[in-house]
Amino acid sequence: MADTPTGIVHLTGAVVHGAGRGRGLGFPTANVTADPGSRIPPPAIYSGWVVRLASGVVHRGTISIGSNPTFCDTTEVHVEVYCHDTADEFYGERVGLWFVARIRDTVKFASPDDLVCAARRDVLWSEALLASGRGRRILTGALAAYRKTVSV
């Protein structure tokens, strides 16, 4: 069941190259290196908005924070976002992530196919959360914050 993230609701960072595994699974992700000093929410799957800071373009997203336990290849925590509405590559761009709700814990799946099935459910749930009143209010706040940064 989704719940509101505790603490941080927004973080910014640069999009960098990852392992490319998401693309191979049908869920290409933008890997975000959070700005220094940023507080990253606890490992989980979240629903959120992605604002491309150079252009102000907004995308719907499902955000994964964790160490990719299904693949057991690292203990480093990654921030990855799957944009529901674009296949654009954002490498080198700065983005803002606005968290709407926590969808579920990050878990180790028995197989990549099980992970893909869960990701499909996550995206459907994320879409519903983004379309909710709370999701729309957070989008309004994200856009207002973006407008303040570009008018300075």
PLY file of the C-alpha trace (Angstrom):
ply
format ascii 1.0
element vertex 152
property float x
property float y
property float z
element edge 151
property int vertex1
property int vertex2
end_header
0.00 0.00 0.00
1.32 3.43 -0.89
2.14 5.95 1.78
3.59 9.43 2.00
7.38 9.55 2.07
8.75 10.75 5.39
11.20 13.62 5.45
12.41 14.65 2.01
9.96 15.17 -0.83
12.39 16.63 -3.35
15.96 16.06 -4.50
18.05 17.28 -7.40
20.97 15.77 -9.24
22.63 14.93 -12.52
21.68 12.06 -14.81
24.59 9.67 -15.35
25.17 6.40 -17.17
24.22 3.25 -15.30
24.66 -0.44 -16.04
22.00 -0.35 -18.78
20.11 -3.20 -17.17
16.78 -1.33 -17.02
16.72 -0.82 -20.78
17.31 -4.55 -21.29
14.36 -5.32 -19.00
12.05 -2.92 -20.87
12.24 -0.20 -18.20
15.01 2.23 -19.20
15.94 4.40 -16.26
17.63 7.73 -15.74
20.29 7.15 -13.07
20.50 10.21 -10.85
23.55 11.17 -8.81
22.08 13.28 -6.03
23.65 16.66 -5.36
26.15 16.75 -2.48
24.42 17.12 0.86
21.12 15.80 -0.48
19.15 13.55 1.80
18.10 10.51 -0.17
14.90 8.80 1.01
15.17 5.25 2.36
15.42 2.39 -0.15
11.98 1.76 -1.67
9.96 2.21 -4.85
8.27 5.61 -5.10
5.90 7.48 -7.37
7.03 10.95 -8.38
7.47 13.75 -10.84
10.67 14.34 -12.81
11.43 17.95 -13.74
14.16 18.52 -16.34
15.71 21.63 -14.84
17.13 23.13 -18.05
13.80 23.09 -19.88
11.10 22.71 -17.22
9.69 19.66 -19.00
7.91 17.38 -16.53
7.58 13.60 -16.75
5.64 11.04 -14.72
7.97 8.63 -13.00
8.48 5.57 -10.86
11.60 5.98 -8.74
13.71 3.13 -7.40
16.10 3.78 -4.55
18.22 0.83 -3.55
21.15 -1.45 -4.28
19.56 -3.61 -7.01
19.28 -6.67 -4.72
17.92 -8.96 -7.44
21.27 -8.77 -9.19
23.46 -8.77 -6.04
26.22 -6.85 -7.81
26.64 -3.91 -5.43
25.80 -2.59 -2.00
25.87 0.99 -3.26
22.48 2.73 -3.17
21.31 4.02 -6.56
18.56 6.49 -7.47
16.92 5.46 -10.73
13.77 6.80 -12.34
11.67 5.23 -15.05
9.82 7.94 -16.98
6.41 6.69 -18.04
5.97 9.10 -20.92
9.32 9.37 -22.72
12.24 7.27 -23.89
14.51 10.35 -24.07
18.02 9.97 -22.77
18.82 12.66 -20.19
22.57 12.02 -19.80
24.29 15.07 -18.35
21.02 16.86 -17.59
20.05 18.03 -14.12
16.70 16.88 -12.85
14.51 17.41 -9.83
12.61 14.47 -8.38
9.42 15.26 -6.48
8.19 12.30 -4.45
4.43 11.69 -4.27
4.23 8.40 -2.37
6.14 5.29 -1.38
4.79 2.27 -3.27
6.66 -0.64 -1.69
9.93 -1.85 -0.23
12.90 -2.66 -2.42
13.20 -6.46 -2.41
15.25 -9.22 -3.98
13.22 -11.09 -6.59
13.74 -14.74 -7.49
14.31 -13.83 -11.14
14.51 -10.85 -13.50
11.08 -11.90 -14.88
9.57 -11.55 -11.39
11.17 -8.10 -11.13
9.65 -7.07 -14.47
6.17 -8.21 -13.35
6.52 -6.16 -10.15
7.78 -3.15 -12.13
4.70 -3.27 -14.35
2.47 -3.21 -11.26
4.55 -0.40 -9.75
4.12 1.76 -12.85
0.35 1.23 -12.89
0.11 2.13 -9.21
2.41 5.12 -9.75
0.17 6.40 -12.56
-2.84 6.29 -10.22
-0.92 8.10 -7.48
0.28 10.82 -9.86
-3.29 11.36 -11.09
-4.60 11.66 -7.52
-5.28 14.96 -5.79
-2.06 14.64 -3.81
-0.10 13.89 -6.98
-1.50 16.97 -8.71
-0.78 19.18 -5.66
2.84 18.03 -5.60
3.12 18.73 -9.32
1.81 22.26 -8.73
4.42 22.74 -5.99
7.19 21.34 -8.19
6.32 23.71 -11.02
6.12 26.70 -8.65
9.57 25.84 -7.24
10.96 25.45 -10.76
9.58 28.86 -11.81
11.27 30.46 -8.78
14.66 29.00 -9.74
14.48 30.20 -13.33
13.28 33.70 -12.40
16.22 34.31 -10.04
0 1
1 2
2 3
3 4
4 5
5 6
6 7
7 8
8 9
9 10
10 11
11 12
12 13
13 14
14 15
15 16
16 17
17 18
18 19
19 20
20 21
21 22
22 23
23 24
24 25
25 26
26 27
27 28
28 29
29 30
30 31
31 32
32 33
33 34
34 35
35 36
36 37
37 38
38 39
39 40
40 41
41 42
42 43
43 44
44 45
45 46
46 47
47 48
48 49
49 50
50 51
51 52
52 53
53 54
54 55
55 56
56 57
57 58
58 59
59 60
60 61
61 62
62 63
63 64
64 65
65 66
66 67
67 68
68 69
69 70
70 71
71 72
72 73
73 74
74 75
75 76
76 77
77 78
78 79
79 80
80 81
81 82
82 83
83 84
84 85
85 86
86 87
87 88
88 89
89 90
90 91
91 92
92 93
93 94
94 95
95 96
96 97
97 98
98 99
99 100
100 101
101 102
102 103
103 104
104 105
105 106
106 107
107 108
108 109
109 110
110 111
111 112
112 113
113 114
114 115
115 116
116 117
117 118
118 119
119 120
120 121
121 122
122 123
123 124
124 125
125 126
126 127
127 128
128 129
129 130
130 131
131 132
132 133
133 134
134 135
135 136
136 137
137 138
138 139
139 140
140 141
141 142
142 143
143 144
144 145
145 146
146 147
147 148
148 149
149 150
150 151
